């Protein structure tokens, strides 16, 4: 069985471009899997914005329930603009989690939120789209992590092959 420390759960997503962008974020931030419920995405599935082909290495799995078959030590974290939720900047990420996001045109069910270990929100004015929310959440997890790769090799292997930009020591403000 594969390691599933970071799983993204999507509640009945409708937009193939959003799911493609979620897959790209999952690849960039090294999530282990993306699970989704519902049939709307499957009816329109085409990875329009999964330009790094993350879907070839990260499982994208249709499930009946995002809460079924979780390891006992997996924390359920709902990400939603919900009254009483914790602002993301104040949240400490668990080591092993499924992050559940609501659909583009609705919210996470009360039943799922009631089973969550944590409910967090991104303190924005207005709501972000699904893919943007996943990117912000995964970036926040990385930024608060102590296992961040800060190497020049990561930069070279991650950037576009036409990007050869280097910062000269004299151009960095003191």
N, C-alpha and C positions, 0 to 999 in steps of 0.2 A: 504494500500500500504506500502511496506517495505521501510526502509531508504536506500537511495542510495547516500551517500556522496562521496564514493570513488568507481568508476567503472573503470575496466580495459577493454579497447577496443582493440581487436586483428583483424587486417586486413588480412582476408583470410589465417589463419595459416595452415600449411601443416603437422606439426609433432605432433603426439599424445603425444610423450614424452615431447615436449616443452609445450604443453597445460597442460599436467598433472603437470609439474613443475611450470607453471604459477598458476595453482589452488592451489598448495601447498604454493606458495608465498602469494597468496591472503588470504589464511587461516592464515599463520604466521603473516602477517601484517594487518589483519582485514579489507581487502577490502570488499565491500558490494556485488559486483557482477562482473562477467566477461562476456562480450559480444563479439561475434565474427561474422565476415561476411564470406561469401564464403561457398564452399562445400567440399574443400579438407580435412579439419579436420573431418567433419561428415562421410566421406567415410572411415576413418581409426580410428574412435574414440574408444579409450580404454585408461583409465587413468594409463598408465604404471608407472608414477612417482608421482602420487597423493597419496603418501603413508600414508598421514594423513586423507584421504577421505574428503578433503575440499569440493569436489563436492557434498557431501550430505548435506552441510549446506550453501554453497555459490552458488547462481544460476549461471549456465553456459548456456547462452542463445544465440542461433543463431538468428541474426537480419539481415534485408536487408540493413540497414544503421546504422552506429554507431552514427550518428548525429540526428536521429529521436527520438522523444519522450523524449528529455532531459528537465529537469526542467529549468525554466528561469534563475535560479541562478547558474546553473552548468557551470563551466568554461571548455572549450575544450583545452586540453594540448596535443600536439603531441610530441612524443619522437622519434627523428630521427636525424641521422647525416645529417643535412641540413645547407647549407650556410646561414649565418645570424641568426642562432638559438642561444639561450642563453645557456651557459654552466650550467649544473645541479648544481654545487656547488654555483653558483651565483643566483639561482632561488628561489623565495619565493612561496611556494605551496599555492594555494587557498584552502579555507575551503572545498569547494564542487567541485569535478572535475571528468571528464572522461579523463583518460590518454590513448591516442591512440598510438599503436605501429604498425609499418609496418610488412609485412610478412617476413619470414626468407630469402626469395630469391627476394626481391624487396623493395619498399618503399611505404610510405603513398602517396596517390594521391595529386596532386597539389590542387585540389578542396577542399579536407579535410583540408590541411595545410592553405589554404586561409581563411577558416572559423574559424580557431583556435584562441583562445585568446592568447595562448603562444605556441612557439615551442622551445623545449629544447633538448640538446644532452648531452651524457655522454662523457667527453673528454678523450677518450682512443685512443691508437694507434691501429688502426684496429677496426673492429666492433665486438661487443659481440653477442652471440646468443640471441634469443627472451626471453627465460626464465631468463637468466642472466640479461638482461636489465630491465625486470620487477622487479626482486629482488633488483637491485641497486636503481631504482626509488623509490620503496616503502620503502626501508631502509632510503634513503635520506629524504623522507617525515617524517618518524618516528624520525630520528635524529634531525630534525629541529622543532619537535613538542614539546609543553610544557605539553603534557598529557601522557608522557611515564610511563609505569608501571615499576618500578625498584625494585620490591619486591622479597624477597626470595621465596615467594609462587609462583610467576610467573615462577621462575627457576624450582622449584620442579614440577610444573604441566606441564611444557613444555618439559622437557628433557626425554630421553629414560628411561624406568623403571629400566634398569641395571646401569644407571649412578647415583652414589651416591657421586660424588666428592665434597669435601668441601675445600675451601682455608683456610689454617691455618693462623692466624694473623702474626705469625713469618715468613711465607714464602712470604709475600707481601712486595716488595721493598719499602723503605721509600722515 
